Amino acid sequence: MRRILLALVLSVLTLASFAAPAAAKCSTCLDGISVQTPDGQPWSEGKPVTLVVSARRADAGVAFPADGLAVIMQTDRERTKCINVALKLVSQAGEGALYAGVFYPFRAAAYSGLVQFGEFTFDMTIDIGPIAAGSAAVPTAVQTTVVAPAVVTRDLPAAAREERVDETLSYTLGTLPFLLLALGFWSIVGLALTVRQARARAA
């Protein structure tokens, strides 16, 4: 029994190892995020939005990377087809910088996922609802709330248009095979060790 418990603990440690880089001190850290329409008008279906990300550096001698990446993974907490939004460094001053990229939302909803600078990743959530209702730019608190100024979008990278995925259940279940595989593998290892030990004692 102890062997099986040990195997389960090892499984958890294996899964936790994937989050290890995010736990380290970030050289470029996420400070805030906002979303706005390129033309400053209320958002409507089919129009793009500009994702504006505020970052800060941990040390004065660290240079800001020229680009970053935002990955949209969920819509209203339902997993959907991932959208990779390339981020470009558009301005910097002192210890802070602004990155921006363009993508096309499926609908007025809350979109969540990750922002990545190098090997460091951070959770993010943006809500298209408020700008669809008429606001030009709505900040979302991450560590501190930053109201981003208007960003010129003509030179920004734009994510390819992606159609909304109707069947989100399969995407939601996508993480289960990995979890089951890890737990099953270590459980089998623990069971095999237990059986082997029992046979050794019997002999």
C-alpha positions in Angstrom: 0.0 0.0 0.0 2.8 2.3 0.8 4.4 1.6 -2.5 1.2 2.7 -4.3 0.9 5.9 -2.3 4.6 6.6 -3.1 3.8 6.0 -6.8 0.9 8.5 -6.6 3.1 11.1 -4.9 5.7 10.7 -7.7 2.9 11.2 -10.3 1.9 14.5 -8.6 5.6 15.6 -8.5 5.9 14.7 -12.2 3.0 16.9 -13.1 4.2 19.7 -10.8 7.6 19.7 -12.6 5.9 21.3 -15.7 5.1 24.3 -13.6 8.6 24.7 -12.2 9.8 27.4 -14.7 6.9 29.7 -13.9 7.8 29.5 -10.2 11.3 30.8 -10.8 12.1 34.5 -10.7 11.0 36.0 -14.0 13.4 38.3 -15.9 10.4 39.9 -17.8 7.2 39.8 -15.7 3.6 40.3 -16.6 2.3 43.5 -15.0 -1.1 44.1 -16.6 -3.2 43.5 -19.6 -6.0 45.3 -21.5 -8.0 44.9 -24.7 -9.1 47.6 -27.1 -10.5 48.0 -30.6 -8.1 49.3 -33.3 -10.4 52.1 -34.3 -11.6 53.0 -30.8 -15.2 52.1 -31.6 -17.3 49.5 -29.8 -16.4 46.0 -30.8 -18.8 44.0 -33.0 -18.6 40.4 -34.4 -16.0 39.9 -37.1 -13.9 42.9 -35.9 -10.4 42.5 -34.5 -9.2 43.6 -31.1 -5.8 44.7 -29.9 -4.3 42.9 -26.9 -2.0 45.2 -25.0 0.3 43.7 -22.4 2.2 45.6 -19.9 5.5 44.1 -18.6 8.2 45.0 -16.2 11.8 43.7 -15.8 13.0 42.3 -12.5 16.5 43.7 -12.9 17.6 47.0 -14.5 20.3 45.3 -16.6 17.9 42.9 -18.3 16.8 43.8 -21.8 13.2 43.4 -22.8 12.6 40.6 -25.4 11.6 41.9 -28.8 8.5 39.8 -28.8 6.2 37.6 -26.6 3.3 35.3 -27.1 -0.3 35.2 -25.8 -2.2 31.9 -26.1 -6.0 32.1 -25.9 -7.1 28.7 -24.6 -10.6 29.1 -23.1 -13.8 31.0 -23.9 -16.1 31.6 -20.9 -14.1 28.9 -19.1 -14.7 26.3 -21.8 -11.7 25.0 -23.6 -11.6 25.9 -27.3 -9.2 25.8 -30.2 -6.0 27.6 -29.1 -5.2 31.0 -30.7 -1.6 32.1 -30.7 -1.3 35.8 -30.6 2.2 37.1 -31.4 3.1 40.1 -29.3 5.5 42.8 -30.4 7.4 45.2 -28.2 5.9 48.6 -29.0 7.3 50.9 -26.3 9.4 50.9 -23.2 10.3 53.4 -20.5 12.3 52.8 -17.4 11.5 49.4 -16.0 8.2 49.0 -17.9 7.3 48.1 -21.5 4.2 47.6 -23.6 3.6 44.6 -26.0 0.7 44.3 -28.4 -0.9 41.9 -30.9 -4.1 41.5 -32.8 -6.7 38.7 -32.8 -10.3 38.1 -33.8 -12.6 37.1 -31.0 -15.4 34.5 -31.7 -17.9 36.6 -29.8 -18.3 38.9 -26.8 -17.0 36.7 -24.0 -14.2 36.2 -21.5 -11.1 34.8 -23.0 -8.4 33.2 -20.9 -5.0 31.6 -21.4 -1.3 32.3 -21.0 1.1 35.1 -21.8 4.7 34.0 -22.4 8.0 35.9 -22.3 10.8 33.5 -23.0 10.5 30.5 -20.7 8.2 32.3 -18.2 4.4 32.0 -18.5 1.6 33.8 -16.8 -2.1 33.4 -16.6 -4.3 36.0 -18.2 -8.0 36.8 -18.7 -9.6 39.4 -21.0 -13.3 40.3 -21.4 -14.6 41.4 -24.7 -18.0 42.2 -23.3 -17.3 45.7 -22.0 -15.8 46.9 -25.2 -18.7 45.4 -27.1 -20.9 47.5 -24.9 -19.1 50.7 -25.9 -15.9 51.2 -23.9 -12.7 51.6 -26.0 -10.2 50.0 -23.7 -10.8 47.9 -20.6 -8.0 46.9 -18.3 -7.9 43.5 -16.6 -6.0 43.2 -13.2 -3.2 40.7 -13.3 -0.7 42.0 -10.7 -1.5 45.6 -11.0 -4.1 47.2 -13.2 -2.6 49.1 -16.1 -4.7 51.3 -18.4 -2.8 51.0 -21.7 -2.7 54.0 -24.1 -4.0 53.6 -27.6 -1.6 51.5 -29.7 -1.2 51.9 -33.4 -2.0 48.5 -34.9 -0.9 48.8 -38.5 2.5 47.2 -37.8 1.3 44.7 -35.2 1.3 40.9 -35.7 -2.2 39.5 -36.2 -3.4 36.0 -35.3 -5.0 34.1 -38.1 -8.8 34.0 -38.0 -10.1 30.8 -36.3 -13.6 29.6 -36.4 -15.3 28.9 -33.1 -15.2 25.2 -32.0 -18.7 24.0 -31.3 -17.7 20.8 -29.6 -15.6 21.9 -26.6 -16.0 18.7 -24.6 -13.3 16.9 -26.5 -10.9 19.7 -25.9 -11.8 19.7 -22.2 -11.1 16.0 -22.0 -7.8 16.4 -23.8 -5.8 16.7 -20.6 -7.3 13.6 -19.1 -5.4 11.0 -21.1 -2.1 12.4 -19.9 -3.2 12.4 -16.3 -4.6 8.9 -16.5 -1.4 7.7 -18.2 0.8 9.2 -15.6 -1.3 7.9 -12.7 -1.7 4.5 -14.3 2.0 4.1 -15.1 3.2 4.9 -11.5 0.4 2.8 -10.0 1.5 -0.2 -12.1 5.1 0.4 -11.0 4.0 0.5 -7.4 1.9 -2.6 -7.8 4.8 -4.5 -9.5 7.2 -3.6 -6.7 4.7 -4.7 -4.1 4.1 -8.0 -5.8 7.8 -8.6 -6.2 8.5 -7.8 -2.6 5.7 -10.2 -1.5 7.2 -13.0 -3.7 10.6 -12.3 -2.2 9.3 -12.7 1.3 7.4 -15.9 0.4 10.5 -17.4 -1.1 
